[in-house]
Amino acid sequence: MNPSIIKNLLILAVVLVIAVVFGFLLASGDLTLLFLLAYAAITLYVLIFPGYLPLIALGLLCPFVLPIPYISNFPFLLLILGICCVKYFFEHALSERQRAVKHCFTIGIVLFFGWIFIRYCMNPVKPNVHGFGANVTGFRSYLNYGMCLILILLLPYFVTSRKDVKELLNWMARVSVFFILLMTPFVFSKSATAAYWLSLFSLNVSFFDNGWLRFVALPSFGVVLISLFLVPKIVDWSFEKRAVMLGLGIIAIFLGGNRGTFAQMLAIILAVELLRRRYFRLTAIGIGIGIVLLSFYIIGERIDLSRGIGSLRILSIVSKRVAEVSGAVDTSNWRMMRWQRAINEIVANPLFGKGYGGVENAWVFADISQFEDARLEVDLATGGIHNGYISCAYSLGLPALVIFLFVFFNKIWVCFKFSEKLKYVDEELSELYVWAGSNLIGLILAIYVGADLNAPIIWFYIAMTVYLKRLAEVESTAVMPEPIMSTQPIPQPAEQS
């Protein structure tokens, strides 16, 4: 019998068996085992699927958390890194894969994570094995830092060349487009059922005042697309594709209604011109941004808000009237309450901070006022202060914050320096520095109004800056010609008579 026919028959038999098993589990209502088998099938496919870059891009950007039975909110990136390690082991068990860059660590990075390890050892905590218990141990926050450390460690194993860097950026764009197209229809659905099911996968979903769904993660995909739109030399997009990516990025930011992400986008646009030393264009764009913000203010103060503001919540960045109607003022007050409480604790514990966790019976309350107090304590204990700088000082101490700021701004300076140094020598690498540096500058604002410093995307850009620098050193060494050793005897000078 033809081998191809045998192969197709085997595939058909396997598919039939899987269909029968899944159908039986679905009919019996055993959803836990159904989830586990589905995850096993997906994991097997991912292990067989060639390459690491699509997985790394998905792990960095995916806003969902798989609802694994018996485990609450297991980090998706950590699962992806584990799968990549298994793939790497089987692919390179018999041969050592050559890496251009050996590691992405610097002294500052080692000191920062070393400080975190010391702080953890001062008061070690364990995961909450009871799942959704009343206690907050803080283990998840330390685990996220560990995940960031693993990302820095493994990045050179999966990204081995400049070609891989460019391919990774293209995959990040594809993943962003996918999630934008996935979430956008839900925005206009006004479906509470859809919001409920999406929230089961740990997606942060709320509602605009006009009933539209608001995805907090949606604008971040727009930032990825716009930052890549600004560096066309490293993504090789056509003009039409660049226009589509720009349009999708702007739509995502407006539909998310996130003021912080909008400010991050403006910072990235200005940073690109700053890193390229185009000061005239920088001034012109700055004036243009000022005009846009002025128009936002005028529209926000005069627009009819009786039917709800919806995605125009973005106008609240300059319009107090829109901020009050859309509830953005309440969000600011919510943040300020946590910042002030955290600052008081930093003054009392400046050296090593208070650490993560340590809140017992956090979710035991009798009324709504006790519930709000419980939320405040949990946010402080888990790093949910929505200001990464204050959160770091509160949980790890001021020395940890100083070390991080040194590492962070040093990498921005490296991008500023090498983007100009390589401008006429290696324009493509210079543009990669522009991309990394502009995103780091944008993260200054994102950290100020966002999550803790254990967000993997922060350390991805830091590690990429180190990687690009060392990759340039390796490439410059590789192209240097070796000295040619002559086999001819050296002529001797004639003797004088």
C-alpha positions in Angstrom: 0.0 0.0 0.0 1.2 3.5 -0.7 2.9 5.0 2.4 1.1 8.3 1.9 -2.3 6.5 2.1 -1.2 4.7 5.3 -0.2 8.1 6.8 -3.5 9.6 5.9 -5.4 6.6 7.3 -3.4 6.9 10.6 -4.2 10.6 10.8 -7.9 9.9 10.2 -7.9 7.2 12.9 -6.2 9.5 15.5 -8.7 12.3 14.7 -11.7 10.0 15.0 -10.4 8.7 18.4 -9.8 12.3 19.6 -13.3 13.4 18.4 -14.9 10.5 20.2 -13.0 11.2 23.5 -13.7 14.9 23.4 -17.4 14.3 22.5 -17.8 11.9 25.4 -16.2 14.3 27.9 -18.3 17.1 26.7 -21.5 15.1 27.0 -20.5 13.9 30.5 -19.8 17.4 31.6 -16.2 16.6 32.8 -14.8 20.0 31.7 -11.7 19.7 33.9 -10.4 16.7 32.0 -11.6 18.2 28.7 -9.4 21.3 29.4 -6.4 19.2 30.3 -6.7 17.1 27.1 -7.2 20.2 25.0 -4.1 21.8 26.5 -2.1 18.5 26.0 -3.1 18.5 22.3 -2.1 22.2 21.9 1.2 21.6 23.7 2.0 18.7 21.4 1.2 20.8 18.3 3.4 23.6 19.7 6.3 21.3 20.3 6.1 20.0 16.7 5.7 23.5 15.2 9.1 24.7 14.0 10.7 27.8 15.5 10.7 29.8 18.7 10.0 33.3 17.6 6.2 33.0 17.2 5.9 31.5 20.6 8.1 34.2 22.2 6.0 36.9 20.6 2.8 35.3 21.7 4.1 34.8 25.2 5.2 38.5 25.5 1.9 40.0 24.2 -0.9 37.5 25.0 -3.3 39.1 27.5 -5.0 35.8 28.4 -4.1 33.4 31.2 -5.1 29.8 30.6 -7.6 28.6 33.2 -5.5 25.5 34.2 -7.4 23.3 36.7 -6.1 23.5 40.3 -3.8 26.5 39.4 -5.0 30.1 39.5 -3.7 32.5 36.9 -0.5 30.6 35.9 1.7 33.0 33.9 1.3 32.4 30.2 4.8 33.5 29.3 6.3 31.1 31.8 4.4 28.2 30.2 5.7 29.3 26.8 9.3 29.5 28.0 9.0 26.0 29.4 7.7 24.7 26.1 10.5 26.4 24.2 13.1 24.8 26.6 11.6 21.4 25.9 11.8 22.1 22.1 15.4 23.3 22.4 16.4 20.2 24.4 15.1 17.8 21.8 16.3 19.8 18.9 19.9 20.3 20.2 20.4 17.3 22.5 23.1 15.8 20.3 24.7 19.0 19.0 25.7 22.3 20.6 23.9 25.2 18.9 26.1 28.1 18.2 25.0 31.4 19.8 26.3 34.8 18.6 25.5 36.4 22.0 26.3 34.3 25.0 24.1 36.2 27.5 22.2 39.4 28.1 23.2 40.1 31.7 25.0 43.2 32.9 26.3 44.1 36.4 23.2 46.2 37.0 20.8 43.5 36.0 22.6 41.0 38.2 22.6 43.4 41.2 18.8 44.1 40.8 17.8 40.5 40.7 20.3 39.6 43.4 18.6 42.2 45.6 15.2 40.6 44.9 16.6 37.2 45.9 18.0 38.6 49.2 14.6 40.3 49.9 12.8 37.1 49.3 15.2 35.1 51.6 14.5 37.6 54.3 10.8 36.6 54.4 10.3 33.5 52.1 6.8 32.8 51.0 5.1 29.9 49.4 2.3 29.7 46.8 -1.2 29.6 48.1 -1.9 25.9 47.6 -5.5 26.3 48.5 -6.1 28.3 45.3 -8.6 31.0 45.9 -7.9 31.3 49.6 -8.4 34.3 51.9 -4.6 34.9 52.4 -2.3 36.8 50.1 1.2 35.3 50.2 2.9 37.5 47.5 4.5 34.4 45.9 3.1 35.3 42.5 4.9 38.7 42.4 8.3 37.0 43.2 7.4 34.4 40.6 6.9 37.1 38.0 10.4 38.5 38.7 11.8 35.0 38.3 10.0 34.7 35.0 11.6 38.0 33.8 15.0 36.6 34.9 14.4 33.4 32.9 13.4 35.5 29.9 16.7 37.4 30.0 18.6 34.2 30.4 17.0 32.3 27.5 16.6 35.1 25.0 20.0 34.5 23.3 19.1 30.8 22.9 16.0 31.5 20.9 17.1 34.7 19.1 20.4 33.9 17.6 21.0 36.5 14.8 19.9 39.8 13.4 17.6 38.0 11.1 15.9 36.5 14.1 15.5 39.9 15.7 13.7 41.2 12.7 11.5 38.1 12.4 10.6 38.4 16.1 9.4 42.0 15.5 7.3 40.9 12.6 5.7 38.2 14.7 5.0 40.7 17.4 3.2 42.7 14.8 1.2 39.7 13.6 0.2 38.8 17.2 -0.9 42.4 17.8 -3.0 42.5 14.7 -4.6 39.2 15.7 -5.7 40.4 19.1 -6.9 43.8 17.8 -9.1 42.0 15.3 -10.2 39.6 18.0 -11.2 42.2 20.6 -12.6 45.0 18.4 -15.9 43.3 17.5 -16.5 42.6 21.2 -16.1 46.3 22.0 -19.3 47.1 20.1 -21.2 44.0 21.2 -22.2 45.5 24.6 -22.4 41.9 25.8 -22.1 41.2 29.5 -21.9 37.5 28.7 -18.9 38.1 26.4 -17.3 40.2 29.1 -17.9 37.4 31.7 -16.4 34.6 29.6 -13.4 36.7 28.6 -12.8 37.7 32.2 -12.6 33.9 33.0 -9.3 34.0 31.1 -8.1 36.9 33.3 -8.7 39.5 30.6 -9.3 42.9 32.2 -12.8 43.9 30.8 -14.9 46.8 31.9 -17.6 49.0 30.3 -17.6 52.5 28.8 -20.5 54.7 29.9 -22.3 54.0 26.7 -22.2 50.2 27.2 -19.3 49.4 25.0 -16.8 46.9 26.3 -13.4 48.3 27.3 -10.3 46.1 27.1 -7.4 47.6 29.1 -4.9 45.4 27.1 -6.1 46.6 23.7 -4.1 49.9 23.4 -0.8 48.1 24.1 -1.2 46.2 20.8 -1.6 49.6 19.1 1.6 50.8 20.6 3.5 47.8 19.2 2.2 48.5 15.7 2.9 52.2 15.8 6.4 51.8 17.2 7.2 49.4 14.3 5.5 51.7 11.8 8.1 54.3 12.8 11.1 52.1 11.9 10.2 50.9 8.3 13.8 49.8 7.5 13.7 46.9 9.9 10.3 45.4 9.2 10.3 45.6 5.4 6.6 46.6 5.1 5.2 48.1 1.9 3.6 51.5 2.1 0.1 50.0 2.0 0.9 47.6 4.8 2.4 50.4 6.9 -0.7 52.5 6.4 -2.9 49.6 7.6 -0.7 48.9 10.6 -0.8 52.6 11.6 -4.6 52.7 11.2 -5.1 49.6 13.3 -2.7 50.9 16.0 -4.6 54.2 16.3 -8.0 52.4 16.4 -6.7 50.1 19.1 -5.5 53.0 21.3 -8.8 54.9 20.9 -11.0 51.9 21.5 -9.1 51.1 24.7 -9.6 54.6 26.0 -6.4 54.4 28.1 -4.9 57.8 28.7 -1.6 56.4 29.9 -1.1 54.3 26.7 -2.0 57.4 24.6 0.7 59.4 26.4 3.1 56.5 25.9 2.4 56.5 22.1 3.2 60.3 22.0 6.4 59.7 23.9 7.5 57.0 21.5 6.8 59.3 18.5 8.9 62.1 20.0 11.6 59.7 21.1 12.1 58.3 17.6 13.0 61.7 16.3 15.1 62.4 19.3 17.2 59.2 18.8 17.6 60.1 15.1 18.8 63.6 16.1 16.1 65.2 13.8 15.6 68.2 16.1 13.6 70.2 13.5 11.1 67.4 13.0 11.1 66.8 16.7 10.0 70.4 17.3 7.4 70.3 14.5 5.9 67.0 15.8 5.9 68.5 19.3 4.0 71.5 18.0 1.6 69.2 16.2 1.0 67.1 19.3 0.3 70.4 21.2 -2.3 71.3 18.6 -3.9 67.8 18.8 -4.2 68.1 22.6 -5.6 71.6 22.3 -8.2 70.3 19.9 -9.0 67.5 22.4 -9.6 70.1 25.1 -11.9 72.1 22.9 -13.9 69.1 21.8 -14.1 67.7 25.3 -15.4 70.9 26.7 -18.1 71.4 24.0 -19.2 67.9 22.9 -22.6 66.6 23.9 -22.1 64.0 26.6 -25.7 63.2 27.3 -25.5 59.9 25.4 -22.2 58.8 26.9 -18.6 59.4 25.9 -17.6 55.8 24.9 -14.1 55.5 23.4 -13.7 59.3 23.4 -12.7 58.8 27.0 -9.2 59.4 25.6 -10.1 63.2 25.6 -10.0 63.1 29.4 -6.2 63.4 29.1 -6.7 67.1 28.8 -10.5 67.7 29.4 -11.6 67.8 33.0 -15.3 67.7 31.9 -14.8 64.4 30.0 -12.7 63.0 32.9 -15.6 63.7 35.3 -18.3 62.2 33.1 -16.4 59.2 32.0 -15.2 58.3 35.5 -11.5 58.9 34.7 -11.3 61.2 37.7 -12.3 58.3 40.0 -9.5 56.3 38.5 -7.0 59.0 39.3 -8.3 59.3 42.9 -8.1 55.5 43.2 -4.4 55.6 42.2 -3.6 58.6 44.4 -5.0 56.8 47.4 -2.7 53.8 46.9 0.3 56.0 46.1 0.0 58.1 49.3 -0.4 55.0 51.4 2.6 53.3 49.8 4.8 56.5 50.2 4.0 56.5 53.9 5.2 52.9 54.2 8.3 53.7 52.2 9.2 56.4 54.7 8.8 53.9 57.5 10.7 51.1 55.7 13.2 52.7 53.2 15.9 50.1 53.1 14.3 46.7 52.4 10.7 47.7 52.0 7.8 45.6 53.2 8.1 42.8 50.7 5.2 41.2 48.9 2.3 39.4 50.5 1.8 39.0 54.2 -2.0 39.8 54.1 -4.0 37.2 56.0 -7.8 36.9 55.7 -7.6 39.6 53.0 -11.0 38.7 51.5 -12.9 38.4 54.7 -15.2 41.4 55.0 -18.7 42.3 56.2 -19.7 45.4 54.1 -18.6 47.5 51.1 -16.3 49.7 53.1 -14.4 46.7 54.4 -14.2 45.4 50.9 -12.6 48.6 49.6 -10.1 48.5 52.5 -9.3 44.8 51.6 -8.7 45.8 48.0 -6.3 48.5 49.0 -4.3 46.1 51.2 -4.2 43.4 48.5 -3.0 45.9 45.9 -0.2 47.0 48.1 0.8 43.5 48.9 0.8 42.3 45.3 2.4 45.3 43.6 -0.9 46.6 42.2 -0.2 50.1 43.1 -0.3 51.2 39.5 3.1 53.0 39.7 6.0 50.7 39.2 8.5 53.1 40.8 6.6 53.5 44.0 5.7 49.8 44.0 9.4 48.8 43.8 10.4 51.1 46.6 7.4 49.9 48.7 8.1 46.2 48.2 11.9 45.9 47.7 13.2 49.1 49.2 14.8 52.3 47.8 18.1 50.6 46.9 16.3 48.3 44.5 14.6 51.3 42.8 18.0 53.1 42.5 19.5 50.0 40.9 16.6 49.7 38.5 16.7 53.3 37.4 20.4 53.0 36.8 19.9 50.0 34.6 16.9 51.5 32.8 18.4 54.9 32.0 21.7 53.4 31.1 20.0 51.3 28.4 18.3 54.4 27.1 21.7 56.2 26.9 23.2 53.2 25.1 20.4 53.4 22.5 20.9 57.2 22.2 24.6 56.7 21.7 24.7 53.8 19.2 21.7 54.9 17.1 23.9 57.9 16.1 27.2 56.1 16.0 25.9 53.4 13.6 23.8 55.7 11.5 26.1 55.9 8.5 27.9 52.6 9.2 25.0 50.1 9.8 21.7 51.9 9.3 19.6 48.8 10.0 21.2 48.2 13.4 20.9 51.9 14.1 17.1 51.7 13.5 16.9 48.7 15.8 18.5 50.9 18.5 15.9 53.6 17.7 13.1 51.0 18.1 14.4 49.7 21.4 15.3 53.2 22.8 11.9 54.7 21.9 10.0 51.9 23.5 12.1 52.3 26.7 11.3 56.0 26.8 7.7 55.2 26.3 7.8 52.8 29.2 8.8 55.6 31.5 5.2 56.8 31.4 3.8 53.3 31.2 5.5 52.4 34.5 4.5 55.6 36.1 0.8 54.8 35.7 1.0 51.0 35.2 2.0 47.8 37.0 4.9 46.7 39.0 8.5 46.3 37.5 8.0 42.5 37.1 6.2 43.0 33.8 8.1 40.9 31.3 7.8 43.4 28.4 10.0 45.9 30.5 12.8 43.4 30.8 12.4 42.3 27.2 13.3 45.7 25.9 16.2 46.0 28.4 17.5 42.6 27.4 17.1 43.5 23.7 19.3 46.6 24.2 22.0 44.5 25.7 21.6 41.9 23.0 21.9 44.4 20.1 25.1 45.9 21.6 26.8 42.5 22.0 25.5 41.3 18.6 27.1 44.3 17.0 30.4 43.5 18.7 30.2 39.9 17.5 29.4 40.9 13.9 32.2 43.5 13.8 34.7 40.8 15.1 33.4 38.3 12.5 34.0 40.6 9.5 37.5 41.7 10.5 40.1 40.1 8.2 42.7 37.9 9.9 46.3 38.9 9.4 47.9 37.0 6.5 51.1 35.1 7.5 53.6 35.1 4.7 55.7 32.0 4.0 58.4 33.9 2.0 61.6 34.6 3.8 62.2 38.2 4.8 64.8 39.7 2.5 68.1 40.7 4.2 69.8 44.0 3.4 72.9 43.8 1.2 76.2 44.0 3.0 78.2 47.1 2.7 81.7 46.7 1.3 
